[in-house]
Amino acid sequence: MTEHSPLRPFDRSETRPPEARAADLARMLPRQIARAQATPGFGPRLAGVEADAVTDAAALAALPVLRKSDLVAAQKAAPPFGGLTARGAADFAHLFQSPGPIYEPGGGGHDWWRMGRFLHACGVGPGDIVQNCFGYHLTPAGMIFESGARAVGAAVLPAGTGQTDLQVRAAADLGCTVYAGTPDYLKVILDRADEMGERLAITRAAVGGGALFPSLRAEYAARGIRTLQCYATADLGLIAYESPAMEGMIVDEGVVVEIVRPGTGDPVPEGEVGEVLVTTLNPDYPLIRFATGDLSAVMPGPSPCGRTNLRIRGWLGRADQTTKIKGMFVRPEQVAAFVARHPEVARARVVATREGEMDVMTVRVETAATEPGRYEGSIVEALKLKGRVEIVPPGALPNDGKVIDDLRKYD
C-alpha cells in the first residue's frame, strides 16, 4: 500500500484564487436559491427574494435562518422531509432517521456528502482498507464515510460500532490501514488489540462525531497513527476538515459558511466566536442558512497547506444546550421527555465528563425515589445512550434552567 499525498489537491477547486471562488459562487448560489424557492417548504420562507441578487455570503445574510427546531416542525407538518428537498423520498438512494426524530435523505451519486475531500486530506486512497466504525443503523454517518472512501478508491470494512473483539480480529486479518469513527473508539480497539496480542496496520485515522482532545491525538501519534478530524452533519454532509497543516479547519467547497451572533442571523466580525450557519450547494437538498447550533470563529488567511478556502477554528461548543456525547447529540427536549415519563421526578440534568479518554454521561435525577436502576431503561429510550444514574433529593439541582451541563475541557 502506498500512502497518497494529502498535500496534493483533491481537485482544482481547493486551490482556486479567492476571486475565482467568488466568481464561481456568484454563478452557483442564485441557482441554489431558485431551487430552494421551488420547494414547498422553502417557497414561503423565501417569497419575494430575488434569487439572482443572492451571489455571496453578504447577500445571504438578508435571508431567514432555518433552525433545527424549524426542521422538526416542518417534517411533522409535511413528512418526511418537510417539503425542503428537490426530489421525492422514493427518489433518494437512502432514507435515514436521527434522534428527534429527524429524517435525512441520502443520494446515491458520486460522493454525495463530499466526504472524499476529507479522506484525501488524510492521505487515503487506492490500496487502503478503511475500518469504518461509524454507525450504519438508521443514522447516516456510516454511509457518509463509506461514500467518501469509494470516492478516493479505498476499500471499506463496514464495521459499525461495538463487538470490539471482532473489530480487532477483522482489522488484523484484513490488514486495515485506516480507521474512521469517533475519536475515542479507536483507543478502545487499540487497547483491546494490545490485550489480544495483535499488531494492527492502522496508520491513519479520519475522525468526527466528537471532540478530538489533544492528549488523545498525541497518544495515537505515539502509536504511529496520524489523526485528522472533520466537521460534518447528517443534514449537510461535510462542512469543514483538517488538513496535515492542522491549523484550523478548511471549509468544504460544496457549502457556504457564515458565523453569526447566536440566536440571530447577523454576521460577527472575523475572529469573533458565533454560531455556524451553513448553506449547501447540494441540488437535491438545498438547505439555506441552516443553523447548526455549533460555535466557531473565522480564522484569517489561507491554510499553509495551500488550500485557499475560508478557515474556521473548529468546534468551540454549542450555541444552545444540545451536547454531543459519545458521538450522539443529547438535546434538552430529550431530557424533558425522560422527566415526563416519571411523575415522581421533579427535574433531571445530564452531565458530560471525561474519564481517561472516554466520554461519560451521568444523569442526575431529582426525586424522592431511592433506586437508580428504575430509570436506566427510560434514560436509554429517551436519550439513546447508556449513562450513570445519580439520585439527588428534591431541591438539590440548581434552579438555573440548565438541563445539560458539559464539564469536559477542550484545551
N, C-alpha and C positions, 0 to 999 in steps of 0.2 A: 504494500500500500504506500502510495506517495502522497504526502500531505500537500494540499493545494494552498497556494499562496493567498492568504487573506488580504494582502496588500494590493493585489490586482483587483480592479473594479469588477463588480458583478455585471454591470452594463455601463453604457456611456452616461446614463442619466446621473450616476453618483458623482461624477467629477465635472459636471457642467459648470460653466461660469454662472454666477448669480443672475446676471442679466438674461442668459439663455433660459434658465429655470423659470424666471419671472415671465418671460415671453410665452413659454410653453403653458404655464399655469393660466395665463390670460386667455389662452385658447380653450383649455380643458375645463376650467371652472364654470364658465357660463353654460356649457353643455350639461354639466352635472347639476347645476341649479335647475335647468329646464327639465331634466329627467325627474328630479325630486318634485317639481311642481306638477308633473303629470301623474303622480301617485295620489290616491285618495287621501292618504294620511298627511302628506306634506302640502298638498294643494292649498287647503285653507290657511295653513301656517305661513305660506309664502305668497299669499294673494297680494297682488299689487307690486311685487318685486320685479324689477326689470332684469331678467337673467343676464343679458348682455353687458350690464353695468357691473356685475359682480366678477371682477377679474383678479382680485388679490385678497390677502387676509384683511387689509384695511376695509375693503368693501364688505367682507363677510361680517365684520363687527356690527353692522347695522341690522343683521338678521336675528330672529329669535333663537334662543338656546333650547335644545331638546335635552331634557334630563332623563335619568334612568326611571324616575317615577312616572314621567310622561310616557315612557315606552311601555311600562307595565299597564298603565291605564288604557293606552291605545290598543294594546294587544287584547285586553279583555273586551273592549268595545268592538274590535274588528279582528278576530283571530284568523291565522295565528301570528301574523307579523305587524298588525296594527295598520295595514294599508300603506306601509312605508317601503315596500320592496317594488322593484320594477317588473318582477316576474311572480307568477302564482306559486304556491307552496309545492305543487306537484312538479314544477319545472326545475326545482333545485335538486342537486345530487344527494344532499343530506339535510336533515332537519334535526336540530339539537334543542335540548332543554337544560337551562342553567337554573340555579336556585332563584326563587322568586314567586312562581316560576316565570322565567323569561325565555322566549323561543328565538333561536337564531337560525338563519339559513346557511347552507354551505354549498358552494359551487364546485362542479367537477372540472372546471377549466384549469389550465396550467397555472400552478402556484397561486390559487385564488386568494389566499390570505397573505401572499407576498413574503412568506417566511424564508424562502430560498435566499433572499438577500442577507439575512442574518446568519444563516448557516454557512454561506460562502465566507462571510467575515470571520467566522470561527475556523476557517480552513477546511471545511468539509466538502467532499466531492467524490467522484468515481473511485471505487476501491474501498470506500469506508462502509462500515456497518454501524448504523445508529441504533442504540438500545433506547427506544422511545418509551419512557416511563411516565408520560402524561396519560391521563385517563381517556379511554375510548368509550366509556359507558355514558350515554346521554349527552355529556358535555363535549365541546368540540376540540379541546386542546390536543388530544392525541392525533386527530385528523389534520389539524393545523400544522403540526410539526412533521407529520408524515408527508404531507403535500410539499412542504419545503425541502425535505430530504430528497424526494423524487426530482424536484426542480434542479438540484445540484448533482444528480446522478448517483446518490448513495443508496445502499440497501437499508431496509428497516426491519428490526425486530420489534413487533408491536407488543411490548411488554406490559404496558399499563402499570398499575400500582399494586403493591402487596406481593405476597409469595416470595419473600426475599431469597430463600434458599434456591428456588427455581430461577430467579433472576441471576444469581451468581453462577449457577450451573450453565445457563444458556450463554451468559457473557463469556465464560471461559471456553465452552465448547465451540461457539461460533466465532470467537475472536473479535467481539465487538470493539470498535475503536473510538466510538463517540457515545457519550451519554446525553440524553435530552430528558429534562424533567425539572421538578422543583429543586432549588439549591440544596436542601438538606437531605433529600432522599439518596443522593449519591453516596453520602457518608455512610448511610445505613448499609448500602450494598458493599462498599469497600471494606467496612469493618467486619461484615459477615464473611466476605471473601478471605480476609486475614484469618478468621477463626476456622474456616474450612480448609485453609492451606492452599488457596487458589490464587494465582497471579493473573490479573486481568490486563488486557491490552488497551484499555481506555486511556487516551492521551488528550482528549478534548471534551469539554462539557459545555453544552448550549442550554442555559437555564432560564427559567421565568416562573411566574406564578407566585413569587415570594421574594423577600429581600435576600440578596447575596451579601452576607456580612463579611467584612474584610478578613476576619480570622478564619472563616471557612474557605474563602478564596485562597488564602495563604496555605492552609492545610492541603488543599488539592494541588497547589503548585509544588509543594514539597514532595508530593507523590508523583510529580511529572505530568500533571493534568492542567492544561490551560483552560480557564473557565471564563466565559463571557456571558453576559446576560442581556435579555431583551425586554421590551415593554410592549405587551400586546393584550388585546381583549377579545372576548368571544364575538362581540358585535363588529369590531373594526379590523381585526387581524393585526398585523404588525404595525406598531406606531413608531417605535424608535429602538435602536440597538447599539450595543457597544462594538467598537472595532478593536483591533490589537493595541491601538493607542491608549485605550482605556481612559479617555478624558471626556467624560460625559457620554450622552447617548445621541446618536445621529438620527434625525427624523427620517422615516421611510419616504421614498419618492412617491408613494401612492396615497399620501394623506397630506392635509394642511393642518398644522398645529398652531393653536393660539393659547397664550397664557393670560387668564383673566382674573379679575378680583372675584374670590369665591362668592357664590350666590348671585353673581351678576354676569353680564356678557361683556363687561368693559375691560379692554386690554390693559395690562400693567406694564410699566417700563421694563426694559431688558435687565435681567438680573434679579428682579423682584419675584418672590415666590407667589404663585397664584394657582388657580385651578386650570387643568388641562382640558381644552376643548378641541375636538377633532372633527374635521370634515373629510370624509373619504371620497376618493375618486372612483371607487368601485361602481360600475354602471348598474349592477344587479341590486345593490343595496345602498342607495345614495344618502347616507346619513349626513345631515348638515348641522354643524356646530353642536356635536354631541358631547355633553358634559360627562367626563369620565368619573368625576369625584376625586381624582388624584391631584396631588400638588406637585409642582415642579417649577423650574425657572429657566429662562433662556440664557445660554452661555454666549459670550462674544466670540466672533471669528469662527473659521472652519476648523475641522479636526486636523491634527498633524498627520493623519494617515492619508490625506489627500482627498477625502470625501468632502464635498462642499456644501451640503445641505445644512439647515439650521441644527444647532445642537441644544439639547436640554440637559439639566443636571441629573436626570433620572427621577426615580420615585422618592418624594420627600414627605410622604404621609397622605392623609385623606382630608379632603375639604369638609367631609361630614364624618359621622362616627363609624361608617362602614369600614371594616377592617379585614385584611386578608390574613388568615391563619392557616398554616399547613397547606397553602396554595388555594384555599377556598375563601370566598368572601362571606363574612358574617355581617348581617345588616340589622339595624335597630328593629325593623318590623319583624324579623325572625325571633328576636328576644321577646318582643311583645306577644308573639303567637305562643311562645312557650308559657309565659305568665298566664295567658288567657286560658290555658288548659287546666290550670290548678287554682281554684278559688281561694285556697289557703295561702297562696304565695302573694305577698304584697308587692314585691319588686324583685328584679334579678339584674345582675351585672356580669358581663363577660369580661374577663381579664386575660390579656395576652402577654405571656412572658417567654423567656428562653431558658432552657436548661441544657448546658453544653452547647451543641449546635442545632438543637431541635426546638421548634415551636411548642409551647404548652398552652392549652386553653383551660382556664378554671372558670366555672360558673358559680357565682355567689348568689345563693337563693335566700331571700329574706322571708322567713316563715317560722311559725311556732313548731312545725314538724321537726322530727329529730333523725329521720332516716334518709341519708343522701341517696341511697340506692333507688328509692321510689321515683326519682326524677331522671335517672340516667337514660331510660328509653325515650322519653319525650324530648329530652335535650337533643339526642341524635336525630329524632324525627324533625324537629324544628330547625336545628342549626346545621344538619347534615355533617356533623363532626362529633367524634367522641371527645369528652373532656372530663376533668375532675369536677366533682360537685362539692361545694363548701356551704354548709348551712350556717346562716347568721341570724341572730334574733331580730324580731320586728324593731324597726327604727335604726338598725345598725348601718345601713347603707346611706351615704351622704345624699341629701336632698338637693342635688345639683343637675338633675336631668340627664346625667350620663348613664348609658346602659352598656357601652363598650369602652373599655379602658386599655389602651395599648401601652404597656410598660416596657416594651423592648427598646433597646438603644441601637441607633443606626449609624453610629460613628465610633 
